[in-house]
Structure formats: structure tokens, C-alpha cells
Amino acid sequence: MIGRAAQGNPWLFNHISHFLKTGKSLEKPTNSTIHSTLLSHLEQLYSFYGNVSGVRIARKHIGWYFKNLESISQDTKNNINQATCPSRQLALINSAFNLLSTDRAAEYERI
């Protein structure tokens, strides 16, 4: 069963296919790729379900995408989940990913 493993991880199917064809694993998606895919996914949710339901439904999807991003604090996740409109939810997500990029850049500077 791979259904649940694909939640927040839409790259899983491509990774499995690539491995079965080549016997080699693909690299994990970058934070930038995760960010852009999540934003696209959320825009589609808002468009399909409307702003109120879309924001509510998006919460579980955001949690799935963030599951593998350990450096996002629980406070940040809570703030995103408490957002009541798409623009606020997206702004908080963008802020979280900007912090990830800043943290990564600072890590490289220390090396």
C-alpha cells in the first residue's frame, strides 16, 4: 500500500517508477520544489472548494507536506492551521519556507 505514503509526497510515484526502471533512487525534492508544489496544490483546493472550505481542507494537506520538514516549528504550524482565509494561509506558508531557505543559507555560510 502506497496511498498514505503519497500524502504530501506526490513525487513518490515518480520515484518508484524510476527505481523500478533503473534500480537507482532519485534525490528527495528540494524545499523549493516542495514549496511550489504545495502552493499549486493549495490554489487548486481553494478554487475547487471555495475560500472557507478550501482553507479548512488545506490544513491536513499542509500537515502532510510539512511532515518531512522537521525544522518548521510547531508554533508556525499552529499559526498556519489557525488561518481563516487563503491569503493569510499562503503568507504564513511562504514565511515558513523563507525561514527554511534562510536557515539553509546560514548553514552553508558556517561550513
Backbone hydrogen bonds, N-H to C=O, Kabsch-Sander energy under -0.5 kcal/mol:
donor,donor_aa,acceptor,acceptor_aa,energy
6,A,2,I,-1.2
6,A,3,G,-0.8
7,Q,4,R,-1.3
9,N,6,A,-2.1
12,L,9,N,-2.0
15,H,11,W,-2.4
16,I,12,L,-2.7
17,S,13,F,-2.5
18,H,14,N,-2.6
19,F,15,H,-2.3
20,L,16,I,-2.6
21,K,17,S,-1.9
22,T,18,H,-2.6
23,G,19,F,-2.6
34,I,30,T,-2.5
35,H,31,N,-2.8
36,S,32,S,-2.5
37,T,33,T,-2.3
38,L,34,I,-2.7
39,L,35,H,-2.5
40,S,36,S,-2.0
41,H,37,T,-2.5
42,L,38,L,-2.7
43,E,39,L,-2.4
44,Q,40,S,-1.9
45,L,41,H,-2.0
46,Y,42,L,-2.9
47,S,43,E,-2.2
48,F,44,Q,-2.3
49,Y,45,L,-3.0
50,G,46,Y,-1.9
54,G,50,G,-1.9
55,V,51,N,-2.0
56,R,52,V,-1.6
57,I,53,S,-3.1
58,A,54,G,-2.3
59,R,55,V,-1.0
59,R,56,R,-0.6
60,K,56,R,-0.5
60,K,57,I,-0.7
61,H,57,I,-1.0
62,I,58,A,-3.0
63,G,59,R,-2.1
64,W,60,K,-1.9
65,Y,61,H,-2.2
66,F,62,I,-2.6
67,K,63,G,-1.1
68,N,65,Y,-0.6
69,L,66,F,-2.0
70,E,68,N,-0.8
72,I,69,L,-1.7
73,S,71,S,-0.6
77,K,73,S,-2.1
78,N,74,Q,-2.7
79,N,75,D,-2.4
80,I,76,T,-2.2
81,N,77,K,-2.4
82,Q,78,N,-1.5
83,A,79,N,-0.6
83,A,80,I,-1.0
89,Q,85,C,-2.3
90,L,86,P,-3.0
91,A,87,S,-2.2
92,L,88,R,-2.3
93,I,89,Q,-2.0
94,N,90,L,-2.8
95,S,91,A,-2.2
96,A,92,L,-2.2
97,F,93,I,-2.4
98,N,94,N,-2.3
99,L,95,S,-2.0
100,L,96,A,-1.7
101,S,97,F,-2.2
102,T,98,N,-2.4
103,D,99,L,-2.8
104,R,100,L,-2.1
105,A,101,S,-2.3
106,A,102,T,-2.4
107,E,103,D,-1.9
108,Y,104,R,-1.9
109,E,105,A,-1.8
110,R,106,A,-1.4
111,I,107,E,-0.7
111,I,108,Y,-0.6
